[in-house]
């Protein structure tokens, strides 16, 4: 279905019991983010803050559950979209042997044309109010986290055009507010907006830009979707909403935008102008993305609806609202991957703890030796999958959405000496663990059942762990840098343990792993994950999140061969120049400050949002302080 406006979507959320209106004043500076963090981490509802101290209400967490992302995209189940795409692709790729077969396709072609965006000259609601002397400060723009560089627009749909072809790109790039008419434009070097910027720079031209906020929520999803280059995001939006997007030309820039948007921020970037120091920003990785130089966006005009709603989101330590947007991408883009890239793929899963790109699990219909490696290479060469860091391939025998079953399958099928493969390639700009900026290593794990040609000639011995728990104190006494050991996986016959250490010397993790693997008490242990001493080893999800963020796979994986067994250690500790010769800055985790937590605690009962929820940041604040940040 299509929504006539963001207000229409709000009405749908409210009728479905998925919205809470908050009438009490809440500050956009940190307080809204703190409330949203508590709600989103407990599967809470969408929040409409009606008293922001600004002329406009603020909607947040609107797509922050499976039900709400389905409502936003107009479906009951996300897999329905994938099935529809698969059906379309099959119809268009099937042989057309005669004229009748070809004529049967005409209705489909007509249907596709109805999804294509069109420009309209009618009066647009997004231009009901025109502010030719724009002041971005009239919007309730959030500062999400205490060490953010400032206030950020977090759900902007940034419209640009290729100066040579006129092809549109709609991307989502955060925007830091510097002055009432100047923002930063944080487009990453791999993104469409950045490529258009380089073309304007070559041509020596000023770059027109329009930033849209609100409208049909499908627009927001489409701006995040990993579409191939030169595929219009509004064609995807038209397909999803089953109605074409009507576009209207901006007032001061040669750009078209959806006529039903809530806000349109018009402006330009001058490639000849000096860049601006933008950030830091508490990002979707759960760590602060570090400050860097980005273009200045000059605002020339702001238009909006008479009763506009400002949409926003926060990101940080998962889970947050963006996890559900990522889930939509996982399900929707499964069909195109199957049909055009890897027909053997039957399912995919991107765990929330992997923050979209760090961990991907793919299930394949395996029919020949080496097929898992073929899929690894194909996926790492496909669009935004190039940013993936850890790729696990299984076959049809495994339920990839059952992580316990997945780990058990990996224990059975992964030969540590031959089934872990390392590659190098581009990394996400936000990856802080790679030795080099935006370039690092990737790890592929072949957890499929092996054909005879793939089996190692050396048969590894599986030793059941007996009595390891009783040896832990002796191990800690012998190796005083070890602060804690979690051995709970051993009870499920999974030969892996988690160890936290206090780092105090170079090459410490590699040397410690080599020593431990030669200890008799570790005979049954095949895999060890090493973390910093402040990490809570009882929280598996938290450890997976840190592991996926903090390793450069090839650099931080250590193999030890012992008695026909290969044992592996993963260094998921934070890296420093002192102990790891790591020359890039290492960011801190995203945690709220004590003053904001206390403020929300005090006003919680006035907000009308249900039973008290303590701040998720309480778990992490001592860890942040230890790293040098003071509240």
C-alpha positions in Angstrom: 0.0 0.0 0.0 1.0 3.6 -0.3 0.8 6.3 2.4 -0.5 9.7 1.5 1.8 11.3 4.0 3.9 10.7 7.1 0.8 11.6 9.1 -1.1 8.9 7.4 1.5 6.4 8.5 1.3 7.8 12.1 -2.4 7.2 12.0 -1.8 3.6 10.9 0.7 3.0 13.7 -1.7 4.5 16.2 -4.7 2.4 15.1 -2.4 -0.7 15.3 -1.5 0.1 18.9 2.1 0.8 17.8 2.5 4.4 18.7 2.9 6.4 22.0 2.3 10.2 22.0 4.5 12.0 24.5 3.1 15.4 25.5 5.6 16.3 28.2 8.5 18.5 27.0 11.6 16.5 26.2 14.7 18.1 24.9 16.1 17.1 21.5 19.6 17.4 23.1 20.3 13.9 24.4 17.0 13.3 26.2 14.9 12.1 23.2 17.8 9.7 22.3 18.0 8.4 25.9 14.3 7.6 26.0 14.4 6.0 22.5 17.4 3.9 23.4 15.5 2.4 26.4 12.3 1.8 24.4 14.0 0.3 21.3 16.1 -2.1 23.3 12.9 -3.5 24.9 10.9 -3.9 21.6 8.9 -0.8 22.4 6.6 1.3 20.3 7.1 4.2 17.9 7.3 7.5 19.8 5.8 10.8 18.7 7.3 13.7 20.8 4.7 16.5 20.6 6.5 19.0 22.7 10.1 19.4 21.5 10.6 23.1 22.2 10.4 23.7 18.4 7.4 24.3 16.1 7.3 20.6 14.9 6.6 17.2 16.6 9.3 14.5 16.2 8.6 10.9 15.2 11.2 8.2 16.1 11.5 4.4 16.2 8.7 4.3 13.6 10.1 1.2 11.9 11.7 -0.3 15.1 10.0 -3.7 15.0 9.2 -6.4 12.6 5.5 -5.5 12.6 6.2 -1.8 12.0 8.7 -2.3 9.2 6.1 -4.5 7.5 3.5 -1.7 8.1 5.9 0.8 6.6 6.4 -1.3 3.5 2.7 -2.3 3.2 3.1 -6.1 3.7 2.3 -8.7 6.3 5.6 -10.5 5.9 8.9 -9.2 4.4 9.4 -12.5 2.5 6.2 -11.6 0.5 8.3 -8.9 -1.2 11.1 -11.3 -2.1 8.6 -13.8 -3.5 7.0 -11.1 -5.7 10.5 -10.0 -7.0 11.4 -13.6 -7.7 8.2 -14.2 -9.6 8.8 -11.1 -11.7 12.3 -12.1 -12.5 11.3 -15.6 -13.5 8.5 -14.3 -15.8 10.8 -11.9 -17.6 13.7 -14.4 -17.9 11.6 -17.3 -19.1 11.7 -18.2 -22.8 9.2 -16.4 -25.1 8.7 -19.0 -27.9 5.8 -17.3 -29.7 3.8 -14.2 -30.1 1.2 -15.2 -27.5 3.9 -15.6 -24.9 5.2 -12.2 -25.7 1.8 -10.6 -25.6 1.2 -12.1 -22.1 4.1 -9.9 -20.9 2.3 -6.6 -21.9 0.3 -6.4 -18.6 3.5 -6.8 -16.6 5.3 -4.1 -18.6 2.3 -1.8 -18.0 2.5 -2.7 -14.3 6.2 -1.8 -14.2 5.6 1.5 -15.9 3.1 2.4 -13.2 5.9 2.2 -10.6 8.2 4.7 -12.4 8.4 8.1 -10.8 6.9 11.0 -12.6 7.2 14.8 -12.4 4.1 16.8 -11.7 3.4 20.5 -12.0 0.5 20.5 -9.6 0.8 22.4 -6.3 2.8 20.3 -3.9 2.1 19.9 -0.2 5.8 19.9 0.5 5.9 23.5 -0.6 2.9 24.8 1.4 5.4 26.9 3.4 8.4 28.4 1.7 11.3 29.8 3.8 13.6 31.7 1.5 15.7 32.8 4.5 16.2 29.4 5.9 17.0 28.6 9.5 17.6 24.9 10.1 17.5 25.5 13.8 13.7 25.7 13.7 13.7 21.9 13.3 13.9 19.7 16.4 17.3 18.2 15.4 18.8 15.7 17.8 22.1 15.5 19.5 22.0 11.8 20.1 25.1 11.0 22.2 27.3 13.1 24.6 30.5 13.0 22.5 28.8 13.7 19.2 30.3 16.7 17.4 26.9 18.4 17.6 23.4 18.1 16.4 22.7 15.7 13.4 19.9 15.2 11.0 19.6 11.4 11.1 17.0 10.4 8.5 17.9 12.7 5.5 17.1 11.5 2.0 19.8 13.3 0.1 19.0 13.9 -3.6 21.8 14.4 -6.1 22.1 14.1 -9.9 25.0 12.9 -12.0 26.1 16.1 -13.9 26.8 14.0 -17.1 23.8 11.7 -17.3 21.2 13.4 -15.1 20.6 10.1 -13.3 19.3 10.6 -9.8 20.7 9.1 -6.6 18.8 9.2 -3.2 21.1 8.2 -0.3 21.0 8.5 3.4 24.0 10.5 4.7 23.9 12.0 8.2 24.2 15.8 8.3 25.8 17.7 11.2 24.4 21.2 11.8 27.1 23.9 12.0 25.2 27.1 11.4 21.6 28.0 10.7 22.2 27.5 7.0 25.3 25.2 6.9 25.5 21.5 7.5 28.1 18.8 6.8 27.4 16.3 4.1 28.7 12.9 5.3 28.7 10.8 2.2 31.2 7.9 2.3 33.6 7.5 -0.6 31.8 4.4 -1.9 28.4 6.0 -2.0 26.4 7.4 -5.0 26.4 11.0 -3.6 30.2 11.0 -3.2 30.6 9.8 -6.8 28.4 12.6 -8.1 30.4 15.0 -6.0 33.6 13.9 -7.7 32.0 14.4 -11.1 31.0 18.0 -10.2 34.5 18.5 -8.9 36.0 17.4 -12.2 33.6 19.7 -14.1 34.3 22.6 -11.8 30.5 23.0 -11.2 28.5 23.8 -8.1 26.5 20.7 -7.0 22.7 21.2 -6.5 21.2 19.1 -3.6 17.9 18.6 -2.0 17.3 16.9 1.3 13.9 15.3 2.0 12.5 14.5 5.4 9.3 12.5 5.8 6.6 11.6 3.4 5.7 7.9 2.7 8.1 5.8 4.9 8.9 3.7 1.8 11.0 6.6 0.7 13.2 6.3 3.8 13.7 2.6 3.2 14.4 3.0 -0.5 17.2 5.5 0.3 19.0 2.8 2.5 18.5 0.0 0.0 21.6 -1.5 -1.6 20.5 -0.9 -5.2 22.8 -1.3 -8.2 24.3 1.9 -9.5 22.0 3.9 -11.8 18.8 2.2 -10.5 16.4 4.9 -9.3 15.5 4.5 -5.6 12.0 5.8 -6.5 11.4 3.0 -8.9 11.9 0.6 -5.9 9.6 2.9 -3.8 7.0 2.7 -6.6 7.2 -1.1 -6.7 6.9 -1.4 -2.9 4.0 1.1 -2.5 2.3 -0.1 -5.8 2.0 3.5 -6.8 4.4 5.8 -8.6 6.2 8.6 -6.7 5.1 12.0 -7.8 8.0 14.5 -8.0 8.0 18.2 -8.0 10.9 20.6 -8.8 12.5 22.4 -6.0 12.2 26.2 -5.6 15.9 27.2 -5.7 17.7 24.0 -7.1 17.4 21.9 -10.2 16.3 18.8 -8.3 13.0 16.9 -8.1 11.7 15.7 -4.8 8.5 13.8 -3.6 5.6 16.2 -3.6 4.3 14.7 -0.3 7.5 15.2 1.7 7.2 16.9 5.1 10.4 19.0 4.7 12.6 19.8 1.7 16.0 21.4 2.5 17.4 22.9 -0.7 21.0 23.8 -1.1 24.3 23.2 -2.8 27.8 22.0 -2.3 30.7 23.9 -3.9 33.5 21.3 -4.7 36.0 24.2 -4.8 35.3 25.1 -1.2 37.3 23.9 1.8 35.9 20.9 3.5 34.6 21.0 7.1 35.7 19.0 10.1 32.7 16.8 10.8 31.9 14.4 13.7 32.4 12.4 15.8 29.0 10.7 15.8 27.7 7.7 17.8 27.1 5.4 14.9 25.2 2.2 14.1 28.3 0.1 14.8 27.8 1.0 18.5 31.1 3.0 18.4 31.7 6.6 17.6 32.7 7.2 14.0 35.7 9.4 14.1 35.7 13.0 12.8 37.0 13.7 9.3 36.7 16.2 6.4 33.5 16.4 4.5 31.8 18.9 2.1 29.8 21.9 3.4 26.1 21.9 2.4 24.8 25.5 2.0 21.0 25.8 2.6 19.3 28.1 0.1 15.6 27.4 1.0 13.5 25.2 3.3 10.0 24.2 2.3 7.5 22.2 4.3 3.9 21.1 4.8 1.8 23.2 7.1 1.5 20.5 9.6 4.9 18.8 9.1 6.3 16.1 11.3 10.1 15.8 11.8 11.3 12.2 11.4 14.4 11.0 13.2 16.3 7.9 14.3 19.1 7.1 16.6 21.8 4.5 16.2 24.3 3.0 18.6 24.9 -0.3 20.4 22.4 -2.8 18.8 19.6 -3.4 18.8 18.1 -0.1 17.5 15.5 0.8 14.9 18.1 0.3 12.1 18.2 -3.4 12.8 14.7 -3.8 11.4 15.5 -1.7 8.3 18.5 -4.1 7.8 16.2 -7.1 8.3 14.0 -5.7 5.4 17.1 -5.5 3.2 18.1 -9.0 4.1 14.7 -10.5 3.1 13.9 -8.2 0.1 17.3 -8.6 -1.6 17.5 -12.4 -1.2 15.5 -12.9 -4.4 17.7 -10.7 -6.7 20.9 -12.3 -5.3 19.4 -15.8 -6.0 18.2 -14.9 -9.4 21.0 -12.9 -10.8 24.2 -13.7 -8.8 24.2 -17.0 -6.9 21.3 -19.3 -7.8 22.6 -21.8 -5.2 21.8 -19.4 -2.3 18.5 -20.4 -0.7 18.5 -18.2 2.4 20.5 -15.5 4.2 20.8 -14.1 7.7 22.5 -10.9 8.9 22.6 -11.1 12.8 21.8 -7.8 14.6 25.1 -8.1 16.4 26.9 -7.9 13.1 25.5 -4.4 12.4 24.4 -5.3 8.8 27.8 -5.9 7.1 30.1 -7.5 9.7 28.5 -10.9 9.8 26.5 -12.6 7.0 25.3 -16.2 6.9 24.4 -17.8 3.6 22.7 -21.1 3.0 23.4 -22.8 -0.3 22.2 -25.8 -2.2 25.6 -27.5 -2.5 26.2 -29.7 -5.5 30.0 -29.7 -6.1 33.3 -29.3 -4.3 34.5 -25.7 -3.8 31.1 -24.2 -4.1 31.2 -22.4 -0.8 34.4 -20.5 -2.0 32.7 -19.7 -5.3 29.8 -18.1 -3.3 32.2 -16.2 -1.1 33.9 -14.6 -4.1 30.6 -13.8 -5.8 29.1 -12.1 -2.7 32.2 -10.1 -1.9 32.1 -8.8 -5.5 28.4 -7.7 -5.3 27.6 -4.1 -4.5 27.5 -3.3 -0.8 28.3 -6.9 0.1 31.9 -5.9 -0.6 31.9 -4.4 2.9 31.1 -7.8 4.6 33.8 -8.9 7.0 32.8 -12.4 8.1 30.9 -14.7 5.8 29.7 -18.1 6.9 28.5 -20.6 4.3 26.3 -23.6 5.3 24.3 -26.1 3.3 20.7 -27.2 3.4 21.2 -29.2 6.5 21.3 -26.1 8.8 18.6 -23.6 10.0 20.7 -20.4 9.8 18.2 -18.4 11.9 18.8 -20.8 14.8 22.2 -19.7 16.0 22.7 -22.6 18.4 22.1 -25.0 15.5 24.4 -23.0 13.3 27.3 -23.2 15.9 26.7 -26.9 16.3 27.0 -27.3 12.5 30.2 -25.3 12.4 31.7 -27.5 15.1 30.9 -30.6 13.1 31.9 -29.4 9.6 34.6 -26.8 10.0 38.1 -28.1 9.7 40.1 -25.2 11.3 43.2 -26.1 9.2 41.5 -25.8 5.8 38.0 -24.3 6.0 38.8 -20.8 7.2 39.7 -18.6 4.3 41.1 -15.0 4.2 40.7 -12.4 1.5 41.4 -8.7 1.2 39.3 -5.9 -0.1 37.3 -2.7 0.6 35.9 -2.2 4.0 33.1 0.0 5.2 34.4 3.5 6.1 33.1 3.0 9.6 35.2 -0.2 10.2 37.6 0.9 12.9 39.5 -2.3 13.3 41.2 -2.6 9.9 44.9 -1.6 9.8 44.2 0.8 6.9 41.3 3.1 6.4 38.5 1.5 4.3 40.7 -1.5 3.4 41.2 -4.7 5.2 40.8 -8.5 5.4 37.7 -10.7 5.3 37.1 -14.1 6.6 35.1 -16.8 4.9 34.1 -19.9 6.9 33.0 -23.0 4.9 30.7 -24.8 7.3 29.1 -27.0 4.5 29.2 -30.8 4.6 32.4 -31.6 2.6 32.7 -33.7 -0.5 35.6 -36.2 -0.6 37.7 -33.8 -2.7 37.5 -31.1 0.1 38.4 -33.2 3.1 41.8 -32.8 4.8 43.9 -35.9 4.7 44.6 -35.4 8.4 41.7 -36.4 10.6 41.4 -34.1 13.5 40.5 -35.4 16.9 37.5 -34.2 18.8 38.1 -34.4 22.5 35.2 -33.9 24.9 35.9 -31.3 27.6 35.9 -32.9 31.0 36.7 -31.0 34.2 37.8 -27.8 32.6 35.7 -25.7 35.1 37.8 -27.1 38.0 41.0 -25.9 36.3 40.0 -22.3 35.8 41.4 -20.9 39.0 44.8 -22.6 38.4 44.9 -21.2 34.9 44.2 -17.7 36.2 46.9 -18.0 38.8 49.5 -19.1 36.2 48.4 -16.4 33.8 47.5 -13.3 35.9 46.6 -11.2 32.9 43.5 -13.5 32.5 40.7 -11.8 34.4 37.7 -14.1 33.6 36.9 -17.3 31.6 33.5 -18.2 30.3 33.3 -22.0 29.6 29.5 -22.4 29.2 29.7 -23.5 25.6 31.6 -26.6 26.7 28.5 -28.1 28.3 26.9 -28.2 24.8 30.0 -30.0 23.4 31.1 -26.8 21.7 34.9 -26.7 22.3 35.2 -22.9 22.6 35.8 -20.6 25.5 35.8 -16.8 26.1 38.7 -15.1 27.9 39.0 -11.6 29.1 42.5 -10.2 29.7 44.3 -7.1 31.0 46.6 -6.1 28.2 50.1 -4.9 29.3 52.6 -5.7 26.6 53.0 -6.1 22.8 52.0 -9.4 21.1 50.3 -10.4 24.3 47.2 -12.2 22.8 49.2 -14.1 20.3 51.7 -15.3 22.8 49.1 -16.1 25.4 47.1 -18.1 22.9 50.2 -20.1 22.0 50.9 -20.9 25.6 47.4 -21.8 26.5 47.0 -24.2 23.6 49.9 -26.2 24.8 48.5 -26.5 28.3 47.0 -29.9 29.1 43.9 -28.3 30.5 43.2 -26.8 27.0 43.5 -30.1 25.1 39.7 -30.2 24.4 39.5 -26.5 23.5 39.5 -25.7 19.8 38.7 -22.0 19.7 39.3 -19.1 22.1 37.9 -15.6 21.9 39.9 -12.9 23.7 38.3 -9.7 25.0 39.3 -6.7 27.1 39.0 -7.1 30.9 36.0 -4.8 31.1 33.8 -7.0 28.8 31.0 -8.9 30.4 31.7 -12.5 29.4 28.2 -13.7 30.4 26.6 -11.7 27.6 27.0 -13.7 24.4 25.3 -11.2 22.2 27.5 -8.4 23.5 30.6 -10.5 22.8 29.5 -11.3 19.2 29.0 -7.6 18.7 32.5 -6.7 20.0 34.1 -9.6 18.1 32.6 -8.6 14.8 33.6 -4.9 15.3 37.0 -5.3 16.7 38.8 -7.8 14.5 40.7 -7.5 11.3 40.3 -11.2 10.5 43.6 -12.0 9.0 45.6 -9.9 11.4 43.7 -11.0 14.6 43.4 -14.7 14.0 46.0 -17.0 15.4 46.4 -20.7 14.6 48.2 -23.3 16.7 48.8 -26.9 15.6 48.8 -29.5 18.4 48.6 -33.3 18.1 46.8 -33.5 14.8 44.5 -30.6 15.9 44.4 -27.0 14.7 43.4 -24.5 17.4 42.4 -21.0 16.7 42.3 -17.7 18.7 40.5 -14.5 17.8 41.8 -11.2 19.3 38.7 -9.1 19.8 40.4 -6.7 22.2 40.6 -3.0 21.5 43.8 -2.1 19.6 46.3 0.5 20.7 49.6 1.9 19.4 51.3 0.9 22.7 50.4 -2.8 22.7 49.3 -3.5 19.1 51.3 -1.0 17.0 47.8 0.1 15.8 48.3 3.6 14.3 44.7 4.6 13.7 42.6 6.1 16.4 40.4 3.6 18.2 36.9 4.9 18.9 34.9 4.5 22.1 31.6 2.8 22.5 28.4 4.8 22.5 27.1 5.5 26.0 24.8 8.2 27.5 26.1 10.5 30.2 25.0 10.3 33.8 23.2 13.7 33.8 20.9 12.8 31.0 20.2 9.3 32.5 19.3 11.0 35.8 17.1 13.6 34.1 15.1 10.9 32.2 14.8 8.8 35.4 13.2 11.7 37.2 10.7 12.5 34.4 9.9 9.0 33.4 6.5 8.7 35.2 5.3 11.9 33.5 6.0 10.6 30.0 3.2 8.0 29.8 5.4 5.4 28.2 4.8 2.5 30.6 6.8 0.8 33.3 10.2 2.2 34.1 13.1 1.0 32.0 16.6 1.6 33.3 19.2 3.1 30.9 21.0 0.5 28.7 24.1 2.7 29.1 24.4 1.8 32.8 26.0 -1.5 31.7 28.7 0.2 29.8 29.6 3.5 31.4 32.4 2.2 33.6 34.0 0.8 30.4 33.8 4.2 28.7 35.4 6.0 31.7 38.2 3.4 31.7 39.0 4.3 28.1 39.6 7.9 29.0 36.2 9.7 28.5 34.9 11.5 31.6 31.3 12.4 32.2 
